[in-house]
Amino acid sequence: MATAMKASNSSPNVHPPYFQMITEAITSLKDRNGTSQPAIAKFIEA
């Protein structure tokens, strides 16, 4: 007898592409001298 794998009812998290998240972080942080990698990472995690 084969056992059937039960499908998960929850949908997977849908995130925008990584490039889009970085672009959004840079534009919303509005740092005149550029944005650091830690600042971008913190923005994406939030």
VOBA-295473 format. One record per residue: residue in three letters; x, y, z of N, C-alpha, C in turn. Coordinates in steps of 0.02 Angstrom, whole numbers. Example, Ala and Ser with C-alpha at 12.3 -4.5 7.8 and 13.67 -1.06 7.14 Angstrom:
REM residues 2
REC  roro     n.X     n.Y     n.Z    ca.X    ca.Y    ca.Z     c.X     c.Y     c.Z
REC   Ala     660    -284     390     615    -225     390     660    -165     390
REC   Ser     642    -112     354     684     -53     357     645       2     394
REM end
This chain:
REM residues 46
REC  roro     n.X     n.Y     n.Z    ca.X    ca.Y    ca.Z     c.X     c.Y     c.Z
REC   Met      42     -59       0       0       0       0      44      62       0
REC   Ala      31     105     -46      69     167     -51      37     220      -7
REC   Thr      80     258      26      53     313      67      58     377      27
REC   Ala       5     414      28       3     477      -9      30     533      34
REC   Met      69     577       4      95     635      39      40     687      42
REC   Lys      27     713     101     -25     763     109       3     831      88
REC   Ala     -32     864      44     -11     930      20     -26     982      74
REC   Ser      19    1030      79      10    1083     127     -43    1132     102
REC   Asn     -87    1153     145    -140    1200     126    -116    1272     124
REC   Ser     -60    1286     156     -36    1355     157       2    1370      93
REC   Ser      -8    1430      68      27    1450       7      98    1473      25
REC   Pro     146    1464     -19     214    1486      -4     217    1563      -3
REC   Asn     266    1589      33     275    1661      36     294    1687     -32
REC   Val     263    1740     -52     278    1770    -117     315    1835    -105
REC   His     378    1836    -126     420    1895    -117     437    1924    -185
REC   Pro     448    1989    -189     471    2017    -252     543    1994    -265
REC   Pro     566    2000    -326     635    1981    -341     685    2019    -298
REC   Tyr     742    1988    -283     792    2018    -240     816    2085    -267
REC   Phe     825    2090    -333     846    2152    -364     796    2208    -351
REC   Gln     732    2192    -355     680    2242    -342     681    2265    -269
REC   Met     693    2218    -223     696    2237    -152     755    2283    -139
REC   Ile     812    2271    -171     871    2313    -162     858    2383    -190
REC   Thr     829    2386    -250     813    2450    -281     766    2491    -237
REC   Glu     716    2457    -210     668    2491    -166     702    2517    -103
REC   Ala     748    2478     -76     784    2499     -15     826    2560     -29
REC   Ile     862    2561     -86     905    2618    -102     864    2681    -113
REC   Thr     808    2676    -148     768    2735    -162     732    2761     -99
REC   Ser     712    2717     -55     676    2741       4     723    2764      60
REC   Leu     785    2740      62     832    2763     113     858    2833      97
REC   Lys     862    2851      34     880    2919      11     944    2947      43
REC   Asp     996    2907      44    1060    2931      69    1099    2963      12
REC   Arg    1120    3025      20    1153    3062     -34    1221    3033     -53
REC   Asn    1255    3000      -6    1321    2973     -19    1320    2899     -37
REC   Gly    1262    2871     -47    1256    2800     -62    1229    2763      -1
REC   Thr    1211    2702     -12    1181    2662      41    1226    2602      54
REC   Ser    1240    2588     117    1284    2532     135    1248    2466     130
REC   Gln    1287    2413     122    1258    2346     118    1221    2327     182
REC   Pro    1248    2342     242    1210    2327     302    1143    2365     307
REC   Ala    1141    2426     282    1079    2465     283    1027    2434     237
REC   Ile    1050    2410     179    1004    2377     131     978    2312     161
REC   Ala    1023    2273     192    1002    2209     222     952    2221     278
REC   Lys     963    2271     318     917    2287     373     849    2307     346
REC   Phe     848    2346     291     786    2368     261     747    2308     234
REC   Ile     782    2261     201     750    2203     171     721    2157     226
REC   Glu     757    2149     281     734    2105     335     674    2133     371
REC   Ala     667    2199     371     612    2230     408     545    2223     373
REM end
